[in-house]
Amino acid sequence: MKPRREKRDEFYVCGIFTTTTNKAETSPETSKIGSLWGRFFGDDILAKIPEKISGPVAVYTEYEGDQTAPYKLVVGARVDTTLLAELPAEMVLAHVPEQDYLVFEARGEMPNAIVQTWQAVWSYFDSNENSSRNYSSDFEEYLDDGSGADIFIGVTDRA
């Protein structure tokens, strides 16, 4: 899987969140991401987000280190912060900075396509010497037709 390079302007996502680790996500007893998405759809969180300007977006942020360390995951929608008066109860606002990304396409049956694409992301960075992850913010932008998502990984060029 060869990613494409793309620069994105900063934006904000309003949504619900959890803090987890990739290790925790490998076990049903400690996994939090599946239940976060279940709550997102079950409680129709998307409909409760004010001033939204997109469909579902998942933001990985506040990394405490590399891919093995804890991080915060916010599941929600992009919002126009110039119009956002206040956040709904139990929701947070995640800032995604302007930066360069490598974009990996996840297509097929969800959530398997997302899991497989994240595995490809980790493998790509384990073997690539030209770019490295910056662990600032990464995000999944879901396609309107439900056919998949694009996974944006914040990168820093190496010398």
Buried (B, 14 or more C-beta within 10 A) or exposed (E): EEBEEEEBEEBBBBBBBBEBBBEBBEEEEEBBBEEBBEBBEEEEBBEBBBBBEBEBBBBBBBBEEEBEEBBBBBBBBBBEEEEBEEBEEEBBBBBBEEBBBBBBBBEEEBEEBBEBBBEBBEEBBEEEEEBEBBBBBBBBBBBEEEEBBBBBBBBEEEE
